[in-house]
């Protein structure tokens, strides 16, 4: 499976981070929780720790993603960095494995005739998060990354990873899947990502990561 990648960012508060590792086929978006002064560092740390975990050859790809999230959770707490969301996907041939923590989202469009479908569930309501990396001590004995899955890919599939600066929390900031899909009509993933940050209405950091498969 071959892919083309587009990434667009508006760092209003410098709390978002994106992860693109073409060697690993690894893609992610991270949104530091705004109430914490060092949440941008939390987002960057999560991206670095998860990427390193995925370089391990002793774990399955899914186990590596989960272990990366759990390690990032511990490091963020140890360094008192606050908290961050994390939505990360890894491409393995014609399959994609993913984990999601918080309310950054993963969307998949199977082909040009299919609808854009939200594959993750927001672990929160509006601006209130129920789960984030850095808050693992509040869930003793439970994985910080219970939301995970595997998806088939095919030529023509399109993937979107977005922080809530793109998708919004409440009307009139909310963008529907149909709104987001309209940006993906472009044949160029970079143009699509740029369109997504332009159409986003929320006053926040905005990160859109788009991957087209062929």
N, C-alpha and C positions, 0 to 999 in steps of 0.2 A: 504494500500500500504506500503510495506517495502522497505527500501533503504540501500545501502552501499555507503560510501563516500571515495573519495581519494582527497588529497590536496598536491600539491607540489609548492614550492616557492623558488625563488632565489632573495634575497633582495639586488640587486646591489646598489641602491640609497636609500633604505628603504622608498619608497614612496607608495608601494602597501600594501593593507590589505585584508584579507579574513574574511568572516563571516560564521560560521557554528554553528547553534543552533538546535540541534537534537530534543529538546523538542518542539520547535515551527515549526520544519520542514523548517527552514529558512536558505538560502544559498546566499552568495553575494561575489562579488569582487569589489575592489575600487582601483583606480589608481590616486594618487595625481599628479596634474599638475606640471610638472618639473620646470617651470619658477618661482615658488614660493618656498621660502626657507622652509616654514613650511607645505608643502603639504602632507607630511607623517602624520602629526597631523590632517590635514583635512580629510584624508582617514580614520584614526582611529576614529575620532569624528563622521563621517557619519555612520560608522558601528555601533557605540554605540547608536546613537540617533535613527536610523531606527530600531534596535533591540528592544529598549525600546518602541517605538511606536507600534510595532507589538504585544506587551504584553497587549495592551489595549483591553478591552472587549466591549467597546462602539462603535467601528468602525468595518466595514466589513474588511476582510483581504486586499482587494485592496485599500480601503480608508486608511487603516493603513500604507500601503507601501508608498502611495502618501504623506500622512501627515508626515511620517517620513522623506521623502526626502525634503519636504518643511521646516520642522523644522531644519534639518541638514544644509540646505542652509543658513538659518538665523543665526544659531549658528556659522557657519564657517565665515560668514561675520562679525558678532559681535566681534569675536576673532581675526580677520585679519589673518586667517590661509591660505589664498590662495584659492585653488579650488581642486575638485576631481571628477572623474567619479564615477558612482555607477550603478551596475547591480545586482539586487536582486530578488530572486525567493522564493516563499513559497509554500510548498506542503500541500494540503488540500484534503485528501482522494485520489481520482483518478484525481484530478485537480491540476494545477499549475497556480498561478498568479504571474506576474512579472512586474517590472518597470526597465527602463534603462535610464540613463543620461550620455551622453558622448559617448565614443567609446569602452568601455569594452563590450564584446559580450556574448550573450546567444545563445547556439546551442541546438537543440533537434534531437535525432534519435529515431523515434517512436518504432522501433523494429529492430531485427538483419538483416532483409531483406530491411530496408529502408535506404535512404541516410541521412547523417547528414546535417541538414538545419539550416542556420543562422536565428534566430527569431527576432533579433534586427537590427536596422539600425544605422550605425555610425553617430553620430551628430558632424561631423567634416570632415576634409580632410587632410590625412597625419598626421602631427604633430600639426595641427591647430584644436582646438576644437571650436565648435559653441555653446556648452551648457555644463555646469558643475555645480555641487553644489558649492556654494560660489560666483556665478555670477548672482544670482537672481535679484539684483537691476537693471540689464540691461534689464529686461523683465517685466516692470510694468504691473500688472494685469494678467499676464500669469503664469500658473503653471510651475515650474522648471522641472516637470516630466510628459510631455505630452505623452511620449512613454511608453505604458503599455498594458497588454493583459492577456488572460487566455488560457491555453492549456490543452488538455486531456492527461492523462498518462495511460499507460498500463504496465503489466508485460513485461519486456524486454526493456522498454524505457531507454534511456541514455541521461543525461543532462551534458552539459559542459558550465561553466562560465569561461571566460578568459580575462585577461587584454591584452593590445596591445603589451606588451612584448612577448606574445606568438604568436599572429596573425601577427604582423608586420605592417608596414605602406606603404612601397614602395618595389619594387623588388631591390635586391634579398632577402629581409627579409620576404616577404609575404608568409604565409602558406595558402593553399587552404583548403576548407572544406574536400576535399579528403585526404589531408595530415593529417589533424586533426583526421579524421575518422579512419585512419590507426592505430593511438595510441589507440583508443577505441576498437580495436579488442581484446585486452586483457580482460580476464574474471575478472581481479582484478582492481577495480577503482584506487587503489593507484599506481599500476604499470602503468596504463594508464596516470595518472597525471604526474608521474615521466618521462615517455617517452615524454610527451608534452613539459616539460621544457628543456629536452635534445635536442629536435629537433628544438626549437625556435632559430631564427637567429638574432633577434634584440638585440642590446647592451642596455639593459634596465632591470628594475625589471620585473620578470616573475612570474605570478600566474595562476595556472590552478586548478580549482575545478571541480571534476567529481562526478556525482551521478548516480548510477545504481538502477533501480527499479525492484521489483519482487512481 
